[in-house]
Amino acid sequence: MTAEELLEWEAFYGIDPWGEERADLRSGMLCSLTDACHRTKGRPDPPLSYMPYVKALQSPQPQQSEEAMQAVWAEVCKKMGEKK
């Protein structure tokens, strides 16, 4: 693949994205529509509420301390048989 072809594919993806994220959105839209059809009161849940992967990305992630990172790295090095 040439650099020009890669740029064309990136531009195409910008216009019409594909992949699992897009499939999750379509599924979320169908779930929201089904919810709206069968709900008697209140507003239906939006499509994003049926997309746990996206909700997990939007929630704040806990920060790991430097000491915890060093401990993990030491364990990795230990298992790999290397010294720090």
C-alpha positions in Angstrom: 0.0 0.0 0.0 1.4 3.3 -0.9 1.3 6.4 1.2 -1.2 8.0 -1.2 -3.5 4.9 -0.8 -3.3 5.1 3.0 -4.3 8.8 2.9 -7.2 8.0 0.7 -8.4 5.2 3.1 -8.0 7.5 6.1 -10.1 10.2 4.3 -12.7 7.6 3.4 -12.8 6.4 7.1 -13.3 10.0 8.1 -16.4 10.2 5.9 -17.8 6.8 6.6 -16.2 5.0 9.5 -16.4 1.2 9.8 -15.5 -1.3 12.5 -16.8 -2.5 15.8 -17.3 1.0 17.3 -19.7 1.7 14.4 -21.4 -1.7 14.8 -21.9 -1.0 18.5 -23.6 2.3 17.6 -25.9 0.6 15.2 -26.8 -2.0 17.8 -27.4 0.8 20.4 -29.7 2.6 18.0 -31.7 -0.6 17.5 -31.9 -1.2 21.3 -33.0 2.4 21.9 -35.7 2.0 19.2 -37.0 -1.2 20.7 -37.0 0.5 24.1 -39.0 3.4 22.7 -41.6 1.0 21.1 -42.2 -0.9 24.3 -42.0 1.9 26.9 -45.3 3.2 28.3 -44.0 6.2 30.2 -40.9 8.4 30.1 -38.2 8.9 27.5 -36.4 5.9 26.0 -32.7 5.5 26.9 -30.3 7.0 24.3 -28.2 4.6 22.1 -25.1 5.3 24.2 -26.7 3.8 27.2 -26.7 0.4 25.4 -23.0 0.7 24.5 -21.0 -0.4 27.6 -17.6 -0.2 25.8 -18.2 3.5 25.1 -19.5 4.2 28.6 -16.4 2.6 30.0 -14.2 4.9 27.9 -16.1 7.9 29.0 -15.9 7.2 32.7 -12.8 8.6 34.5 -10.0 6.1 34.8 -8.2 5.8 38.2 -4.7 7.1 38.1 -1.9 4.8 39.0 0.8 6.1 41.3 4.4 6.1 40.3 5.3 3.6 43.1 2.6 1.2 41.7 4.0 1.6 38.2 7.5 0.9 39.5 6.3 -2.2 41.3 4.6 -3.5 38.2 7.7 -2.9 36.1 9.9 -4.6 38.7 7.6 -7.6 38.6 7.8 -7.7 34.8 11.6 -7.5 34.8 11.7 -10.2 37.5 9.6 -12.6 35.3 11.6 -11.7 32.3 14.9 -12.5 34.2 16.3 -9.0 33.9 17.5 -6.6 36.4 16.0 -3.1 36.8 
